[in-house]
Amino acid sequence: MEKQIQVSNRGATLDTSRRNFLKLGGVGLVVAGLTLAGCREDDYQYIEDPVFDLGMGDVGILNYAYALEQLEADFYTKVVNSFYSGISSVEKQLFTDIYNHEVIHRDFFKAALTAATPHVLPTLEFKYDNIDFKSRDSILATAKALEDTGVAAYNGAGKFITNLDYLVIAGKIVSVEARHASAIRDIINPGSGDFSGDDVVNSNGLDVVKDPKDIVAAAGSFFKTPFTWKEQGIG
């Protein structure tokens, strides 16, 4: 069972502008109250295969998002439960804020899916074979990769969502993920333009878009629990 921690903002040294930048729009998801009303029977399938299939339609997309949020929440839980040596108060508060957001995102998808369908992705297990949780460089590089991937994943999944209420929620979450990505990039290279670098924002001012199949392939090394998806359903 994942350890949950209580975090106090009292005495935090993170500057106000960055804290506001991170927090705007994030915690509101916990009281959004959106359930998956309107999911159709053909949006999911009952299968006997022990390997979970994400399903099709909106349910498939939301299970896909739930898988990614589980990964991010698990990673940041490990980070905040054992901060690397010499971490600054600024970086400690940054990771704590991101941790709180990702846990909210994860729990939101679990609650919404559970309320509406029996086809809910189980709690996943993850592996971090190439990550040194005692190393600042390793943690920041992984956080950067996960946040950039999260933004590209939501951007790419939007076109498959048919329910506009879900699309609105996805837009709110991806904006928070983009805040995370920018903050991590600024910590890595302070005062630079990396927060919106050419590798994630194109010449038209638009962020990277990746289809679910490409995201799952890119992030597959983190997933210890296998799952599958119907390409015609979510990409």
C-alpha positions as CSV (number, residue, x, y, z in Angstrom):
1,M,0.0,0.0,0.0
2,E,1.4,3.4,-1.0
3,K,2.5,5.5,1.9
4,Q,0.6,8.8,2.1
5,I,2.2,11.8,3.8
6,Q,0.8,15.0,5.2
7,V,2.6,18.1,3.9
8,S,2.4,21.5,5.6
9,N,3.2,24.7,3.7
10,R,4.0,26.5,6.9
11,G,7.5,28.0,6.7
12,A,8.0,27.1,3.1
13,T,10.7,29.1,1.4
14,L,9.5,28.5,-2.2
15,D,8.9,31.9,-3.7
16,T,5.3,33.0,-4.0
17,S,5.2,33.4,-7.7
18,R,6.3,29.8,-8.3
19,R,4.0,28.4,-5.7
20,N,1.0,30.2,-7.3
21,F,2.2,29.1,-10.8
22,L,2.1,25.5,-9.6
23,K,-1.1,25.6,-7.6
24,L,-3.5,27.5,-9.9
25,G,-6.1,25.1,-11.1
26,G,-4.6,21.9,-9.6
27,V,-6.3,21.1,-6.3
28,G,-9.7,22.1,-7.7
29,L,-10.0,18.6,-9.3
30,V,-10.5,17.0,-6.0
31,V,-13.9,18.7,-5.7
32,A,-14.8,18.7,-9.4
33,G,-17.3,15.8,-8.7
34,L,-17.2,14.6,-12.3
35,T,-18.3,11.0,-12.8
36,L,-18.4,9.1,-16.0
37,A,-22.1,9.3,-16.5
38,G,-23.0,8.4,-20.1
39,C,-20.4,5.7,-20.6
40,R,-21.8,3.1,-22.9
41,E,-21.6,-0.7,-22.5
42,D,-19.6,-0.9,-25.7
43,D,-16.9,1.4,-24.2
44,Y,-15.5,-1.5,-22.3
45,Q,-15.3,-5.3,-22.6
46,Y,-15.2,-8.1,-20.0
47,I,-12.2,-10.3,-20.7
48,E,-10.9,-13.4,-19.1
49,D,-7.3,-12.7,-20.1
50,P,-5.3,-12.0,-16.9
51,V,-3.6,-9.0,-18.7
52,F,-5.9,-6.0,-18.3
53,D,-7.0,-4.3,-21.5
54,L,-7.6,-0.6,-21.1
55,G,-10.8,-0.9,-23.1
56,M,-12.3,1.3,-25.9
57,G,-13.9,4.7,-26.2
58,D,-13.8,7.2,-23.4
59,V,-13.3,4.5,-20.8
60,G,-10.2,3.3,-22.6
61,I,-8.8,6.9,-22.6
62,L,-9.5,7.4,-19.0
63,N,-7.9,4.1,-18.0
64,Y,-4.9,5.2,-20.1
65,A,-4.7,8.5,-18.2
66,Y,-5.2,6.7,-14.9
67,A,-2.2,4.5,-15.8
68,L,0.0,7.5,-16.4
69,E,-1.2,9.3,-13.3
70,Q,-0.4,6.2,-11.2
71,L,3.1,6.2,-12.6
72,E,3.7,9.9,-11.8
73,A,2.2,9.6,-8.3
74,D,4.3,6.5,-7.5
75,F,7.5,8.2,-8.7
76,Y,6.9,11.4,-6.7
77,T,5.9,9.4,-3.6
78,K,9.3,7.7,-3.7
79,V,11.0,11.1,-4.2
80,V,9.3,12.9,-1.2
81,N,9.6,9.9,1.1
82,S,13.4,9.9,0.7
83,F,14.7,13.2,-0.6
84,Y,18.1,13.1,-2.1
85,S,21.0,14.4,0.1
86,G,21.5,18.2,0.1
87,I,18.2,19.0,-1.5
88,S,17.3,22.7,-1.2
89,S,14.2,23.9,0.5
90,V,13.0,25.3,-2.9
91,E,13.3,21.9,-4.6
92,K,11.9,20.1,-1.6
93,Q,8.7,22.3,-1.7
94,L,8.5,22.0,-5.5
95,F,8.5,18.2,-5.4
96,T,6.1,18.2,-2.5
97,D,3.6,20.4,-4.5
98,I,3.9,18.2,-7.6
99,Y,3.5,15.0,-5.5
100,N,0.2,16.4,-4.0
101,H,-1.1,17.3,-7.5
102,E,-0.2,13.9,-9.0
103,V,-1.9,12.0,-6.1
104,I,-5.0,14.1,-6.6
105,H,-5.0,13.3,-10.3
106,R,-4.5,9.6,-9.7
107,D,-7.3,9.4,-7.1
108,F,-9.6,11.5,-9.2
109,F,-9.4,9.0,-12.1
110,K,-9.8,6.0,-9.8
111,A,-12.9,7.5,-8.1
112,A,-14.5,8.6,-11.3
113,L,-13.9,5.3,-13.1
114,T,-15.0,3.2,-10.1
115,A,-18.3,5.2,-9.9
116,A,-19.2,4.5,-13.5
117,T,-17.8,1.2,-14.7
118,P,-16.5,-2.2,-13.5
119,H,-13.7,-1.9,-16.1
120,V,-11.2,-0.1,-13.9
121,L,-7.4,-0.4,-14.3
122,P,-6.0,-2.1,-11.2
123,T,-3.3,-0.6,-9.0
124,L,-0.1,-1.0,-11.0
125,E,3.4,-1.9,-10.0
126,F,6.4,0.0,-11.4
127,K,10.1,-0.5,-11.9
128,Y,12.9,2.1,-11.9
129,D,15.8,0.2,-13.2
130,N,17.9,3.1,-14.4
131,I,16.9,5.7,-11.7
132,D,19.1,6.6,-8.7
133,F,16.7,8.1,-6.2
134,K,19.8,9.4,-4.2
135,S,20.9,11.5,-7.2
136,R,19.6,15.0,-7.9
137,D,20.5,14.7,-11.6
138,S,18.8,11.4,-11.9
139,I,15.6,12.5,-10.2
140,L,15.4,15.8,-12.1
141,A,16.0,14.1,-15.4
142,T,13.3,11.5,-14.7
143,A,10.8,14.2,-13.5
144,K,11.5,16.2,-16.7
145,A,10.9,13.1,-18.9
146,L,7.7,12.1,-17.0
147,E,6.2,15.6,-17.1
148,D,7.0,16.2,-20.7
149,T,5.5,12.8,-21.5
150,G,2.4,13.6,-19.5
151,V,1.8,16.8,-21.4
152,A,2.3,15.2,-24.8
153,A,0.1,12.3,-23.7
154,Y,-2.9,14.5,-22.8
155,N,-2.4,16.5,-25.9
156,G,-2.5,13.4,-28.0
157,A,-5.4,11.7,-26.3
158,G,-7.8,14.7,-26.5
159,K,-8.9,13.9,-30.1
160,F,-10.2,10.5,-29.0
161,I,-12.4,11.9,-26.2
162,T,-16.1,12.1,-27.2
163,N,-17.6,13.4,-24.0
164,L,-16.9,17.2,-23.8
165,D,-17.0,17.1,-19.9
166,Y,-14.1,14.7,-20.0
167,L,-12.3,16.9,-22.5
168,V,-12.6,19.9,-20.2
169,I,-11.2,17.9,-17.3
170,A,-8.3,16.7,-19.5
171,G,-7.6,20.3,-20.4
172,K,-7.4,21.3,-16.8
173,I,-5.1,18.4,-15.9
174,V,-2.7,19.0,-18.9
175,S,-2.4,22.6,-17.9
176,V,-1.2,21.5,-14.5
177,E,1.2,19.0,-16.0
178,A,2.6,21.7,-18.2
179,R,3.2,23.9,-15.1
180,H,5.1,21.0,-13.6
181,A,7.2,20.5,-16.7
182,S,8.1,24.2,-16.9
183,A,9.1,24.3,-13.2
184,I,11.3,21.2,-13.4
185,R,13.0,22.6,-16.5
186,D,13.6,25.9,-14.8
187,I,15.2,24.1,-11.8
188,I,17.5,22.2,-14.1
189,N,18.6,25.3,-16.1
190,P,17.5,28.4,-14.1
191,G,16.8,31.6,-16.0
192,S,16.9,30.0,-19.4
193,G,14.4,29.5,-22.1
194,D,14.2,25.8,-21.4
195,F,10.9,26.1,-19.6
196,S,9.3,26.2,-23.1
197,G,12.2,24.8,-25.2
198,D,12.1,24.1,-28.9
199,D,12.0,20.3,-28.0
200,V,8.5,20.7,-26.6
201,V,7.1,23.9,-28.2
202,N,7.1,24.2,-32.0
203,S,7.5,27.3,-34.1
204,N,3.7,27.8,-34.0
205,G,3.7,28.0,-30.3
206,L,2.1,24.6,-29.9
207,D,3.2,21.9,-27.5
208,V,4.2,18.3,-28.5
209,V,1.4,15.9,-29.3
210,K,1.9,12.1,-29.0
211,D,-0.6,9.3,-29.6
212,P,-1.3,6.8,-26.8
213,K,0.5,4.0,-28.6
214,D,3.7,6.1,-28.7
215,I,3.4,7.1,-25.1
216,V,2.9,3.6,-23.9
217,A,5.9,2.5,-26.0
218,A,8.1,5.3,-24.6
219,A,7.0,4.8,-20.9
220,G,6.8,1.0,-21.1
221,S,10.0,0.5,-19.2
222,F,8.5,1.8,-16.0
223,F,5.5,-0.5,-16.0
224,K,6.0,-3.8,-14.1
225,T,2.3,-4.7,-14.4
226,P,1.4,-5.4,-18.0
227,F,-1.6,-4.1,-19.8
228,T,-2.9,-3.9,-23.3
229,W,-5.1,-1.6,-25.4
230,K,-7.2,-1.7,-28.5
231,E,-5.5,0.4,-31.1
232,Q,-8.8,1.3,-32.8
233,G,-10.1,2.4,-29.4
234,I,-7.5,4.8,-28.2
235,G,-5.0,5.4,-30.9
